[in-house]
Amino acid sequence: MSKKVLVLGGAGFIGMNIIKELGSRGDYQISIGDNFFRGKMDEQLTKLVEDYNIKVISADFTEASAFNELENDYDYVYMLASVVGVEYTQKVPNELIRINTALILNTLEWVKTTKCKKVLFTSTSECYAGTIEAFDYQVPTPEEVPLCIDDITHPRFTYAVTKMLGESGFMQYSKVYGFECTIVRYHNVYGPRMGFKHVIPQVVQRFLKNEDPFKVYGFDQTRAFNYIDDAVAGTIGAMESKDTNGEILHIGDMESEITIEQLIHYMGGLIGYKGTYERQGAHSGSVSRRCPDTSKAEKMIGYSPNVHWEEGVKKTVEWYVNYIQSGSEVFE
Ligand SMILES: NC(=O)c1ccc[n+]([C@@H]2O[C@H](COP(=O)([O-])OP(=O)(O)OC[C@H]3O[C@@H](n4cnc5c(N)ncnc54)[C@H](O)[C@@H]3O)[C@@H](O)[C@H]2O)c1
């Protein structure tokens, strides 16, 4: 029998790719809920909605009444709706706290009244970035890492604080109200159509403007980049595996840990940049090294990323160069 799926935040980067994958597999009745704050009803999403007969609930889910528009018996609820991005933490930390907290609490208060079977909450490696900096915790980092905020007064950490609330909230409500729950912590997911607030599209834009010398901020910091198709496979695997109830899984790519300098030089080569590079210090509050230990996900759900970072970055850079050069609108 086909499964009923709800993706909150389904118009966004990861959400749209989840519905694309579920739609292509068939046998799902898919609904998405989004207020299109960031996700866009662009050509690609419109086509998916038509091809897979997806129901779109366009509403602001910080309003509890928005949940009245949903059904009450989804097999799987993917909770991705959130304000994401360092820029918002700096500009409107108060709004980020209000929106993310309301989205989490409203979802929990709604799920507890429904017959939904399983919920997956999407968290982030930012929740433990402080532990690595302050306590020199092991990298690659496993799920049992204590979560920690480096400096509670710094606006950058508002996002991580709301994700910690979500992790605790989903775990505790699921036990008290008897629905299944899994948490995934993403690590630098990237790919085409991820908006323009991530490092790769921003660097593409700067190369196309021919910045020279090209400043490489945080050149020696490392990140493990996780291509969108692998992240989606891990997310759906985490949701659909029978063993993941009550579990937290790190989804990322531990084979793809590279320095920011490696990434930027590789991208410069792809774009044919002929200028010079200049090393610069890192932006404040950003962690020096980040890489997940994904062996739990590998053991539990057979998660194994397939896309090497060079291949994924190439596809992403090509998509952004074409997008920008076609004169299409830069979106958030
Ligand atoms: N992309 C990453 O590398 C990454 C890393 C860690 C965690 N995550 C988490 O994964 C999830 C998805 O991330 P993404 O990169 O696809 O982000 P995204 O911004 O593209 O998607 C989030 C979606 O939520 C929607 N939304 C925001 N406020 C809403 C509201 N009030 N009501 C309804 N919808 C609302 C947005 O319009 C957007 O479509 C987020 O929860 C994010 O925190 C992502």
PDBQT file of the ligand as one rigid body, heavy atoms in Angstrom, charges set to zero:
ROOT
HETATM    1  N1  LIG A 401      21.602  22.413   3.974  1.00  0.00    +0.000 N 
HETATM    2  C1  LIG A 401      22.392  22.000   4.966  1.00  0.00    +0.000 C 
HETATM    3  O1  LIG A 401      23.601  21.794   4.781  1.00  0.00    +0.000 OA
HETATM    4  C2  LIG A 401      21.829  21.750   6.347  1.00  0.00    +0.000 A 
HETATM    5  C3  LIG A 401      22.745  21.501   7.388  1.00  0.00    +0.000 A 
HETATM    6  C4  LIG A 401      22.236  21.266   8.654  1.00  0.00    +0.000 A 
HETATM    7  C5  LIG A 401      20.866  21.246   8.874  1.00  0.00    +0.000 A 
HETATM    8  N2  LIG A 401      20.005  21.496   7.847  1.00  0.00    +0.000 N 
HETATM    9  C6  LIG A 401      18.557  21.493   8.146  1.00  0.00    +0.000 C 
HETATM   10  O2  LIG A 401      17.855  20.797   7.135  1.00  0.00    +0.000 OA
HETATM   11  C7  LIG A 401      16.582  21.429   6.908  1.00  0.00    +0.000 C 
HETATM   12  C8  LIG A 401      16.438  21.764   5.421  1.00  0.00    +0.000 C 
HETATM   13  O3  LIG A 401      17.519  22.617   5.037  1.00  0.00    +0.000 OA
HETATM   14  P1  LIG A 401      17.594  23.289   3.603  1.00  0.00    +0.000 P 
HETATM   15  O4  LIG A 401      19.027  23.492   3.299  1.00  0.00    +0.000 OA
HETATM   16  O5  LIG A 401      16.737  22.539   2.661  1.00  0.00    +0.000 OA
HETATM   17  O6  LIG A 401      16.970  24.722   3.935  1.00  0.00    +0.000 OA
HETATM   18  P2  LIG A 401      15.920  25.585   3.101  1.00  0.00    +0.000 P 
HETATM   19  O7  LIG A 401      15.943  26.952   3.693  1.00  0.00    +0.000 OA
HETATM   20  O8  LIG A 401      16.171  25.461   1.651  1.00  0.00    +0.000 OA
HETATM   21  O9  LIG A 401      14.525  24.875   3.443  1.00  0.00    +0.000 OA
HETATM   22  C9  LIG A 401      13.749  25.210   4.571  1.00  0.00    +0.000 C 
HETATM   23  C10 LIG A 401      12.329  25.437   4.106  1.00  0.00    +0.000 C 
HETATM   24  O10 LIG A 401      11.527  25.801   5.243  1.00  0.00    +0.000 OA
HETATM   25  C11 LIG A 401      10.596  26.762   4.802  1.00  0.00    +0.000 C 
HETATM   26  N3  LIG A 401      10.069  27.549   5.910  1.00  0.00    +0.000 N 
HETATM   27  C12 LIG A 401      10.747  28.461   6.661  1.00  0.00    +0.000 A 
HETATM   28  N4  LIG A 401       9.920  29.046   7.533  1.00  0.00    +0.000 NA
HETATM   29  C13 LIG A 401       8.703  28.476   7.345  1.00  0.00    +0.000 A 
HETATM   30  C14 LIG A 401       7.413  28.677   7.935  1.00  0.00    +0.000 A 
HETATM   31  N5  LIG A 401       7.225  29.611   8.903  1.00  0.00    +0.000 N 
HETATM   32  N6  LIG A 401       6.369  27.915   7.524  1.00  0.00    +0.000 NA
HETATM   33  C15 LIG A 401       6.553  27.008   6.528  1.00  0.00    +0.000 A 
HETATM   34  N7  LIG A 401       7.746  26.783   5.923  1.00  0.00    +0.000 NA
HETATM   35  C16 LIG A 401       8.805  27.513   6.325  1.00  0.00    +0.000 A 
HETATM   36  C17 LIG A 401      11.378  27.625   3.808  1.00  0.00    +0.000 C 
HETATM   37  O11 LIG A 401      10.550  28.382   2.936  1.00  0.00    +0.000 OA
HETATM   38  C18 LIG A 401      12.213  26.582   3.089  1.00  0.00    +0.000 C 
HETATM   39  O12 LIG A 401      11.564  26.141   1.894  1.00  0.00    +0.000 OA
HETATM   40  C19 LIG A 401      16.529  22.656   7.805  1.00  0.00    +0.000 C 
HETATM   41  O13 LIG A 401      15.798  22.342   8.960  1.00  0.00    +0.000 OA
HETATM   42  C20 LIG A 401      17.988  22.894   8.155  1.00  0.00    +0.000 C 
HETATM   43  O14 LIG A 401      18.127  23.512   9.404  1.00  0.00    +0.000 OA
HETATM   44  C21 LIG A 401      20.461  21.761   6.589  1.00  0.00    +0.000 A 
ENDROOT
TORSDOF 0
